[in-house]
Amino acid sequence: MTRFRIATYNIHKGRGIDGRVRIERIARVLAEIDADIVALQEVVSHEGLSIQDHQASYLADRLGHFHAIGETRKHRGGVYGNVTLSRWGLELIRHVDLSVPGREERGVLRTDVRIGPHVLHIFNVHLGTAHRERRTQAVRLVDENLLRAIDISGPRIVLGDFNEWTHGLVTRTLSAEFHLTDLQDHVPRTRSYPAILPLLNLDHIYFDHQLEIRKALFHRNRLSLIASDHLPLVADLIIKEPTGMRPHAEHDHQVVLPGPRPPSSRCPEWP
């Protein structure tokens, strides 16, 4: 079995709870997590300025990872959108526009990562804040250009900021592709936004049946509480030995977070 760590983290352009843009704090949080694959949202990258102003390259260099950028729009002349970091090389990079007219531009970044003989299909998602907007985007996610693309041959992981804190249409639509797995024994708390006093659960991870969860939690300590308005969601997964063709959707999974528990200031320890 192959084990790896994955995380999703909305970094809020590097702007912390204190109002300061300090991308180095995000880099330190990511170093603490030490994930093999990271899906980032709300990343801004400016060319020709300081090293830290190109947030995607800066974070990738600090971690020694490869990176891919899925641009959704321009932000003060820089590239703004989703970024995927990977310890391993990226075999495919594809950005798909999920924007709805009249709403902020949104997208999903697909990257294919090979771990030994296995190919993982990573979908880094940042959906809209309006109910009707997400309803349209949920349908697009499961069409033949994304989750049901003909060139998908390995396990799929869909993760990011879904902006859905209830079991709404996005959850129901994706649940038709990925059945639910209760992570009561893995995730010590359920909410990630806002980071300093979490009230909402906006960040999620879905994964195919070939993958198995070993551990998951929100990375919560003094640094992560101030670095962004979200907490990073981290999961340890294993790739089970293949048994043939990918079965139908009834064997697929979603990371489902349990009810909240009392807060802890202790930095989570990974095995």
RADA-V139776 format. One record per pair of residues at least 12 apart in sequence whose C-alpha atoms are under 8 Angstrom apart, sorted by the first residue. I is the first residue (numbers start at 0). J is the second residue. Records with the same first field share a line. If there is no record, write none. Layout:
# RADA-V139776
I = J + J
This chain:
# RADA-V139776
0 = 237 + 238 + 239 + 240
1 = 237 + 238 + 239
2 = 235 + 236 + 237 + 238
3 = 34 + 35 + 235 + 236 + 237
4 = 33 + 34 + 35 + 36 + 233 + 234 + 235 + 236
5 = 34 + 35 + 36 + 37 + 233 + 234 + 235 + 236
6 = 34 + 36 + 37 + 38 + 231 + 232 + 233 + 234
7 = 37 + 38 + 39 + 158 + 159 + 160 + 202 + 203 + 204 + 231 + 232 + 233
8 = 37 + 38 + 39 + 40 + 159 + 160 + 202 + 229 + 230 + 231 + 232
9 = 39 + 40 + 41 + 159 + 160 + 227 + 228 + 229 + 230 + 231
10 = 25 + 39 + 40 + 41 + 42 + 226 + 227 + 228 + 229
11 = 40 + 41 + 42 + 227 + 228 + 229
12 = 41 + 42 + 43
13 = 25 + 42 + 226 + 227
14 = 226 + 227 + 228
15 = 225 + 226 + 227 + 228
16 = 195 + 224 + 225 + 226 + 227 + 228
17 = 225
21 = 226
22 = 51 + 54
23 = 51
24 = 222 + 226
25 = 58 + 223 + 226 + 227
26 = 58 + 61 + 62
28 = 222 + 223 + 226
29 = 62
30 = 62
32 = 218 + 233
34 = 233
35 = 84 + 85 + 86 + 87
36 = 83 + 84 + 85 + 86
37 = 83 + 84 + 85
38 = 81 + 82 + 83 + 84 + 123 + 158 + 159
39 = 81 + 82 + 83 + 84 + 123 + 159
40 = 80 + 81 + 82 + 124 + 125 + 159 + 160
41 = 79 + 80 + 81
42 = 54 + 55 + 78 + 79 + 80 + 81 + 82
43 = 55 + 74 + 77 + 78 + 79 + 80
44 = 56 + 77 + 78 + 79
45 = 76 + 77 + 78
46 = 77
55 = 68 + 82
59 = 84
63 = 86
64 = 84 + 85 + 86 + 87
65 = 84 + 85 + 86 + 87 + 88 + 89
66 = 82 + 83 + 84 + 85 + 89
67 = 82 + 83 + 84 + 92 + 110
68 = 80 + 81 + 82 + 83 + 108
69 = 81 + 82 + 93 + 94 + 106 + 107 + 108
70 = 94 + 106
71 = 96 + 104 + 105 + 106
72 = 104
80 = 105 + 106
81 = 106 + 107 + 108 + 123 + 124 + 125
82 = 108 + 123
83 = 108 + 110 + 123
85 = 112
87 = 112 + 113 + 114
88 = 112 + 113
89 = 110 + 111 + 112 + 113
90 = 110 + 111 + 112 + 113
91 = 109 + 110 + 111 + 112
92 = 108 + 109 + 110 + 111
93 = 108 + 109 + 110
94 = 106 + 107 + 108 + 109
95 = 107 + 108 + 109 + 145
97 = 126 + 136 + 139
98 = 136
99 = 132 + 135 + 136
102 = 127 + 132
103 = 127
105 = 125 + 126 + 127
106 = 124 + 125 + 126
107 = 122 + 123 + 124 + 125
108 = 121 + 122 + 123 + 124
109 = 121 + 122 + 123 + 145
110 = 122
117 = 153
118 = 152 + 153 + 154
119 = 153 + 154 + 155 + 156
120 = 151 + 153 + 154 + 155 + 156
121 = 155 + 156 + 157 + 158
122 = 155 + 156 + 157 + 158
123 = 157 + 158 + 159
124 = 157 + 158 + 159 + 160 + 161
125 = 159 + 160 + 161 + 162
126 = 160 + 161 + 162
127 = 161 + 162
128 = 162 + 163
133 = 168 + 169
134 = 168 + 169
137 = 168 + 169 + 172 + 173
138 = 172
141 = 172 + 173 + 176
153 = 245
154 = 206 + 207 + 208 + 209 + 210
155 = 206 + 207
156 = 204 + 205 + 206 + 207
157 = 204 + 205 + 206
158 = 202 + 203 + 204 + 205
159 = 202 + 203 + 204
160 = 201 + 202 + 203
161 = 201 + 202 + 203
162 = 201 + 202
163 = 200 + 201
164 = 199 + 200 + 201
174 = 252 + 253
175 = 248 + 249
176 = 248 + 249 + 251
177 = 205 + 206 + 207 + 248 + 249 + 250 + 251 + 252 + 253
178 = 248 + 249 + 250 + 251 + 252 + 253
179 = 251 + 252 + 253 + 254 + 255
180 = 252 + 253 + 254 + 255
181 = 254 + 255 + 256 + 257
182 = 215 + 254 + 255 + 256 + 257
183 = 256 + 257
185 = 213 + 214 + 215 + 216
186 = 214 + 215 + 216 + 217 + 256 + 257
187 = 216 + 217 + 257 + 259 + 260
188 = 216 + 217 + 256 + 257 + 258 + 259 + 260 + 261 + 262
189 = 256 + 257 + 258 + 259 + 260
190 = 259
191 = 217 + 229 + 230 + 231 + 232
192 = 228 + 229 + 230
193 = 228 + 229 + 230
194 = 223 + 224 + 225 + 227 + 228 + 229 + 230
195 = 224 + 225 + 228
202 = 232
203 = 232 + 253 + 254 + 255
204 = 253 + 254
205 = 252 + 253 + 254
206 = 251 + 252 + 253 + 254
207 = 250 + 251 + 252
208 = 250 + 251 + 252
209 = 238 + 239 + 240 + 241
210 = 236 + 237 + 238 + 239
211 = 236 + 237 + 238 + 239
212 = 234 + 235 + 236 + 237
213 = 234 + 235 + 236 + 237
214 = 234 + 235 + 236
215 = 232 + 233 + 234 + 235
216 = 232 + 233 + 234
217 = 230 + 231 + 232 + 233
218 = 230 + 231 + 232 + 233 + 266 + 267
219 = 231 + 263 + 264 + 265 + 266 + 267
220 = 264 + 265 + 266 + 267
221 = 264
